[in-house]
Amino acid sequence: MMTKLFKCRVVLLLVFFNFALKAQWSIIPPPSSPANPMGSGYPQVSFPAIILPVGNNKVIYAGSVQNSPSGGGYIIAYQVDDFGNKIPIYSPSIGTGGNPSLRGASAYNDSVFCFSHNIYSYGIGYTINGFKTSHFWSVGGGNDFSIFNTTHHLFILSPIDNPVDTFILRRIDIGSTIADTVTYFTKYKFSYPDLPQLSFINDSTGFILTRYKSNPVKMVLLKTIDYGSNWNEIVTDSVDRISSYSFPSPQVGYILKTNGSIYKTGNGGSAWIQVNTPSSAITPTICVKFANDSIGYIGGINGSLGKTTNGGVSWATENTGTTDAIRRIYTFGDSVYFLTSAGKLFKNKPTGTQRVLKALNDNLSVYPNPSNSIMYVEFIKENVGNLTVTITDLLGKELYRQENASQDLAFKSTINIQSYGSGIYFLNINHSGNNFKQKIMISK
């Protein structure tokens, strides 16, 4: 009797753990494609051409519409939550001219994002506060290769005449739509769609992963700290191809190679050290993304995914539920999405502990924690309204206060804590009558 009862309990435990493993990730179904939104016959609809997570429970799906064989078209896009509820961002009444072909999209936060498209020989378009307005501006240029937007700028990397000869980087002020050519690249070779990988972690600091013209096997990671005006080589490699990189903060960054090796910098790219390599089951690797200085993910072929919570000291293999190659990973606090080569979007299922933390802190992220000099605060609002940030000690004494009246849905701030002594403090956010608290540690 006891033996049967023991076996029954073992079976139940195995079923429970098997269920838990299978429940790590779930697919997010895309919205249905618009069916001839202008009527019968034409237009021809390409939707979704872009799938872009922009925040927790917020994904942009976008495509293009060709009205007739001879010309005329527009971009159509929706912001969709994980449950399929749609908010139109572009409507058929907002034309782009010509026959648009959507090439790419980027989002620095969930309120400012950009679309890149070709219309015959011109076309870069973007929207400001896309969840609330539907502006579309063309700023010229052709055959755009890579775009990335920050809160105040849109960066466009485009070829001049020959796609393998010279490229220019243009910077557009989002508020005024004034475009400046800031950099000419003559020694690097760009190829579409995998390279270049252009990204910024704030308005001034950005990166480009590309390769040399003289030696296409040799790859290089470029860095700027002056809004794209000057670029320095911080990593070069001609042996093991760099497949991806991720900088969760200005000083801490990671590069991933196709053989699965991972390197980390703690000083903005001046020096790199190799961290532990994940299981061989995750190679060849394709992409890396860190949510903060410690928690990160790498994706590879056959749906393989690895996760670390200690900056690469150790890795665990995730059960993704797919065999498609993982091409992109997006992180928003505890929430993580990945996009496969088949255009399928998956999202992680938080554990019970993560759900409790989410309920306590909502969309508040503070990193690095602990820290000895600088802390970065990110808070994704559920609605607009004034926001107050304070830091208090264990006795409740207020040591820092910041008032923010921005109507943006995303708040980001850099706090200098060098003058504080070692110990435990609390970072508090008051927004719309709700209070959010995060314990922080300062270690000298």
N, C-alpha and C positions, 0 to 999 in steps of 0.2 A: 504493500500500500504506500509506504513512504517512498519507495523507489519510483512508483508511477507518479506520485505527486511531485517528486524532484524533477523527473523528466518533463512533466507538464510545465513546471515553472521555467525550466531551461528553454523549452520551445517558445514560451511566451516572451522571455527575455530576448531570444534571437529574433523573433518577429518584430519586437519593439525596436531593437537596434537596427534591423534591416530597414524598417520603415523610416527611422530617423535619418539613415544614410541616404535613402532615396528622396527624402524631403528637403535636402539642402538647397536645391535650386528649382525654380519653376519657370516655364516659358510664359512670356507676356504676349498674348495674341494681338496682332496689328489691327488697326481699324480697317473697315472695308474700303475698297477703292471707289472713288467717286465715279458714278456711271454717267458719262456724257453730261457733265454739269452745265453745258451751254445748250443742250438739246440733242436731237438725233443726228446720226452721221458723224461728222467731226464734232468735237475735237478728239484727238488721240491723247490718251491719258497715260502717263508714266508715273505710277504711284504704288507704294512709296519708293522713291529713289533715294531718300535719306531717312535714316532712323537715328535719332540723336537724343539720348537721355540728357536732361538739363537740370535735374534735381530729383530728390526722392519723390516717387509717384508722379513724375512729370517727364514726358517723353515727346519730342517733336517728330512728327511724321510729315514728310514733304515730298512733293513731286512736281512735274511740269506738265503743261497742257499745250498742245499745238492745235490752233483753231482751224487751220486749212493748210493744204499743201504749199501754198505760196507765201504764207507768213501769218503773223499774229499769234500771240500766246500769252501765257501768264504762269506764275508760280501758285501752287495751291498747297496749303500747309495747315496742320492742326496740332494743338497741344492736347495730348491724350494722357489720362491717368491710367494706373494699373488695372482699373476696372472697365476701361473702354469708353469713359465719358470724354467727349470731344469739345474743344473750344477752337473755333476757326481763327487762324492767324492771318492767312491770306484768303481772299474771296475772289470769285471770277471777275468781279468788277475792277480789280486792281491789276491792270495790264503791265507787262514788261516790254512789249514791243517785240517784233521778230518772232522766231521760234526758239523759246528758251530750252536749254538743256542743263538741268541742275547737276552741278559738279561736286559740291561739297557744302558743309555747314560747320559752324563752330559756336560754342557757347561758353562764355566765361562764368556766367551764373544763370539763374533761371529767369532773368528779366532783360538781359541784353544778349542777343544772339544774331548771327549773320548767315546768309545764304550766298553761295557763289554759283554763278551760272554763266553760260555762254549764249549769246544771241548773235549769230553770224560772227561778226568781228568785234563785238564789244559785250561788256556786261559784268558788272559786279553789283550785287544788290544786298542790302541788309536792312534790318528793322531794329528800331530802338524800343525797349520796353514792349517786346513782342506780345506779351500776354494781355496788353491793354490797348495797343495801337496797331495800325497796319501800314506803316510808312514803307515805301520801297523806293530806293534811290539808286540810279545807275551812275557809277563814277568812272566809267571808261576802262580801257585796257582789254586785252584779249588773251584767250587760252590761259586763264589763271590756273596756277598749279596748286597753291596751298594758301589757306586763309586762316587767320585766328583773330578773335576779338578779345579785348580786355574791357574794363568798364568805360574807358574813355577813347580807345583807339581801335581801329580795324587795320590789321596788317595783311598785305596781299603780296604774295611772291609770284611773279609772272615772267615768262621768257620774252626776249627781244628777238624777233624774226626767227632765229633758229633755236629750238628748244634745248639744244645741248651746248650752246655757246655762252650767251650772257643772260643773266637773270637780274631783275630789279626787285627790290623790296620797297613797297609803297606803304606809307602810314597815313591813315585818314582819321581826322578828328571827328568822332561820331556826332558831336554837338553841332559842328559847323559844316561837315562834309568836305572840308578842305584837305586835299591829298598832297603829300610831299613824297618825292623819291628820295629815300634816305640811304640806300646802299645799292651798289652794283656788284654782282658776283661774277667773276670772270674765270676763276681757277677751279670751280666745283661743277660737277656733273649732276644734273637732276633728271629723274625719271618718274613717270606717273604710272600707277597711283601710289606706290609704296613710299617713294621718296619725292620731295623732302618731307620730313616730319617737323612741322613748325608749331611751336607752342610758347605761351607766356605764362608765368606764375604771378605776375603783377604787371602794371603798365610799363615798367622799365626793363624788367629782367625776362629774357626769352631765350629760346634754344632752337636750333635747326640741325637735324641729322641728315647728312648727305654724303657724297663721295667725291674723290678727286677726278678731274679730267685726265690728268697724266697717268693715273693708275686707278681705274674704276673699281679695283678690288679693295683699295684702301678707303676706309670709311672715316668720317670725321664728325664730331659733335661740336657745333659752334654755339657760343654764348654771347649775349649782349646784356649790358647793364645800363645802357643809355638810350632806351626807347628804339633800338634797332639801328642807330647811327653807325656803331662800330661793333665788329664781331671778332671774337678770339677763339682759337681752336683749343678745346680743353681735353678732348680725347681723340686719338687716332688709332686705327687698328687695321692692319692688312692681312691678318691671319684668320681670326675668328670674327665673322660678320656680326656687327652690332645690329640687332633686330629692333630694339626699342629702348626707350629711356623714360624715367619718371622723376620729377623733382617735386616732392610734396611741400617743400619750403625752400627759401633762397639758398640755404647752406647744405641741406641734405638732399642727395640725389642718388639714383640707381641707374645702371645700364645693364641690359640683358643681351646675351649673345645667343646665336642659334644653337650652340652646343650646350646650352643650359647654364653656363657660368654667369654669375652675377657679381657686379662690382659696385661698391658704395663709396660716396664721398661725404665728408662731414664739414668741408670747408668751401663749398661752392664749386668744386671741380678741380681745385689745385692739386689734390692728391686723391688716389683711389686705392681701396683695398678689396680683395676678393672675399665675399661672404660664402657661406655654405651653399652648395649646389643641391637643388631639389632632386627628387627621385628621377631616375632615368625614364620613368613612365611619362614624364612631362616634356621630354625632348622629342623632336626639335621644338624649340620654343619660338613664340611669335611676338608676344606683347607683355609688357609689365606695367603695373599701375599701383602706386602706394597712396592710401587714403591719408596717412600721416607719416611721420618719420619712422614708425615701427611696423604698422600694419600694411601689408601689401599682397599683391596677387600676380601670378604669371600664368599666361595661357599658351597653349600649344595645339598641336594637331590632335585629331580624334577626340576633341572635347576635353582634353586634359587640362587641369587647373590646379595650381598650388597656392597655398596661403601661408603667410608668416605673420606672427604677432610680436616678433622680437627683432625686427630689422634684418632678417635673413639668417639668424643663428640656427633656426630650425624651420622646417616646412612640413605642412600636412597636405595630403592629396584630397581634393574635394570631389564629391560625386555630383557631376553636373547634369547627368541625364541626357547628354547629347554626344554624338560622335563627330559632329562638325568641328572644323578648326575654329578656334577662338581668335578673332581678329582685333577686337577692341575691348577694353575694360574701363568702366566708369564707376567712380566711388563718390558717395554722398553720405558722410558719416558712417553709420553702420550699414547703410543700404548700398548694394553693389549690383551693377548690371554688367553683362557681357554680350557682345554681338558676334555672331558666328559668320563664317564664310557663306552660309546659305541665307543670310539675312534674317536670322531668327534672334530674338532678344530674350535673354534670361535674366532673372533676378533672384538674389539669395533670399532665403527664409531665415530671419533672425531667430536666434535661440531665445529661450525664456528670459535669460539674464539680459540679453540685448533689448528685448521688448521692455523690460523694467527700466533700463537706462534710457531708452527712447522716450518712455512716458515721462521720466523725470526731467530730461534735458531737451526734449523736442529735437530741434535741428541745430543744437549748439555743439560746436567743435572747438576745442582749445588744444593747441600743440605748439612746440613739443612740451610734453608734461611728464616728468619734471623738466625744468629748464633753469639756466643760471643767468640769462641775459635778456632774451626776447621771447615773447609769446605771441602767437597769432590766434585771433579769435574770429570765427566764422559763425554766423547765425542766419538761417534761412527762415524768414518770416512767413506766416500763413496769411497775413494781411498787412496792409500798410499801417503806419502809425509811428509815433515817436518812440525812441528806445534809449534806455539808460544803462550804462555798463559801470559797475563798481567792483573794486577789490577790497575785501575786508580780511582782518586777521581773525584768529580763533576767538577773540573776545568781542568781535563785532565792530571793531574800530575801522572806519572807512579810510583807506590809504590811497585810493584812486577813483576818479569819477570821469566819465565821458558821456556827454549828451549828444544824441544823434537824431536829427529831424528829417532825415532822408525818407522819401516815399518809395525807394527801391525795395524790392522783396528780399534782397540779399545784403547783409551787412558784413563787412570785413574790417578788421582793425589790427594794428601792430602795437603791442604794449611793451615798453621798456621796463624791465623789472630788476635792473642791475643794482639799484639802490636798496632793494629789499634784502633782509637777512634770510638765511636758510630756515626752512620750516614749511608748515602747511597754511595755506590761505584759501579763500573762497572767491571765485569770480561769479558775480551775480548779474543777470540781465533782467530788466523790467521792461516788458513790452505789452501794450494793450491791456494793462491790468494783471498780467500774468508774470510770475517770477520764476526764473530758471537759475539753477545754482550748479556750479562745477567746482569740485575740489581741485586745487592746483598745488604743486609742490615746487619749491625753489631750493636748489641744491648748489652750493658754492664749491 
